[in-house]
Amino acid sequence: MRILQLIDVYKTGGAEKVFDNFSLYCKSKNIISECYVLYKSDYNEKLPYFLMSNENSIFRKLLQQVKAIKKLKSKIKSSGVDRIVSFLDRSNIIAVCACARKHVRVTVTIHNPPTIQYRKLGILRYLVFIILRHFYNKSYVSVIGVSLQVKESLEEIGVRNVRVVYNPIAENNNSYSDIQLKEPYFINIGRLSYQKAQWKLIKAIHILKTTYNISVSIVIVGEGELEANLKQLTKELALQNNVIFTGYVKNPTQLIRKSLCMIFSSFYEGFPITVLEAFKFKIPVIGTRVSLPKDVRSSIPFEQFYYDNCCMEENFNPVLFDKDDYKLAELMKFALENEDQLKQIAEIGNRWVFENCGLENFKEYFV
């Protein structure tokens, strides 16, 4: 069997880790797997790509997608590809289009609930839903959601026959970090973006320091379009000693294992692979309810460690704080005072990961 893997762009997200782990699985099963990205990336220059960059105008974007489809069709024909496994919506749609009348099956993987992911588009999100429904319901397409909430969101917009396959995680014990911190500290891993809302974490640290006289650190691992804003907010709140930005860390295992817990402020998630990595090393995960999918959260009897976001706007104003900021501060304070319950969360999560997230899950990609 010959597989072609396709992802939008190879950067630093969870989908990329699944992309890599699927490659490891194929290699272990002697399955020929070729990896491609839609857009050229500086993070892995060895990966072949179909397009140089993502155009800004809608018209040019459409022309790009047509070009990518033609190139993928040509690759399918020349390489004798049996199946395409794609990651993220744009790659999914291009793969589905390229395989029409080609007798090639497509496995599309969806990593975020579309009803939440596209909420900022306003009324235009319904057009996106129509497009997704049209392509994902093709007879030669297998649709995989990474959690129950992704599956339910897809079904809500009319996508049929969605299967849940939890993100498998591979063994990787090689880790190094030259960052030395006093414990305990919280850790957040993810793209510095609107979705992850890390400005709320920074403001929560300020509230802890000024309202409760608690000085604690948070390590924010990742990079993204909001990096400058987040660092400026940290400076304005005089938290340079409490908020540590590491940038991209290829394998943050050491940082995870030394943390008190992993904390999320995200507006939406599918099933963050960093959650699985934390539980793998018996590190608890707390924060917004959507960050820890109910697949595993339903097994955890400590609802007080999770909350629902109510303020969904970007807010980098250093003197304006919203309800979520105070909720996060109270949650951090509660975590510092209740380590025994945190340990129980970690134990439950650890068992769940080892029961549900083996590499053998990838066999479902071939159904």
Steps between C-alpha positions, in 0.01 A plus 500: 500500500619851416381792713531873438479725807394860454491789748439874449837618627754339727541723805476427872144386566341179623391393152866498396582263786225262388633536145847392623365219716301363206824489301659296779204263499520448122872430525441242776242324279713515182248729336649735241415852609587826320456826693398831337401846618282748312717798580875528535615502863821605675444239773567201283660599171545137398126452451391552138227761448241588237483879550757764598277708728141575593362788292305781668219573253206260470535482120869408518425248776249324274751489215754353742263225608433405136875486441552282807223261391659460155842432653354246742314324217824475307678358804227241555528387138881481493548332838214252503361631829233277662384739771549857613497583871455874548516726803296824543212631292682659206713193433193283550299677231788507252556128555130423449491705178817339364370148557166539328470224235852379586400187695713627788356513850548800724520511879435853624584589859330788682674644804261778610120525528393704194198657670739675739810533282318705234281703736691824431397482131147601593238410242773385258561199724184342359661505154803323650268241655335436160843450341618264774176302488521468120856365494506295820189301404655356182481120479878456468576714807555374856445773759688492830445735792755505780241524780130466574450877490653514151274214388190669645594831339543335159168319535336831594595645160383187317815288456412131516689189612757677715723269704693604810866398500703637787836649413763229552823609664840349431774427751757777509719504807771727357450849636710794598438851625751747639221695674537466877203604712400490861208269554207499505410661169208471262556418134305583185595354162347613175506751219496860623168577336144617558385140542732441797431839669824505701448866596249370755771289664732800526230712661416217739863490615478876566181456704665226707794727570309819581178370657612182676870583548591173328808508278496209258640446152349381176701363210341571161640271232436585136504776243241674290344819374422640848850458640588872496167595662540243777856606577399866506215421742744309721732801503222748577388287795862465621482120486827426318614281791168314516413441134765312303473471122709214365409528134466178305637195683505186286470265795390676822485180706742626765303822548173306527631248754627770737180707494225506761239460227411594145244779471290614204303816431389393149175608340475171308693177457458164335720284718838666564781247468680694774224385738587141416871572548435652843289205616758260360745637759234524776473877482146631563314720251267780606339809344215557258253217471539480121876446535452163667243316287221318677641173365744506792351774719191286568729266695635781721285583807649845559285747303639787710819484292319601179300803393313637197629808317253786491718777352606420145669822388872575480601729786860615535409805708709472820238674717185325378429153642200279425323220686710231333822657628371482857369146449842389381672669795267327745556171320879535527470587869275198555750277318787622718295419810374157387791296369347172616202547269733602219687172546172310469419682175845405370454133593159480330631676189805275489286185502271643232792581267658156528163334438395717205795661321728227364650518152273213397218757486641593161367178348159673507633745239476219243133415555 
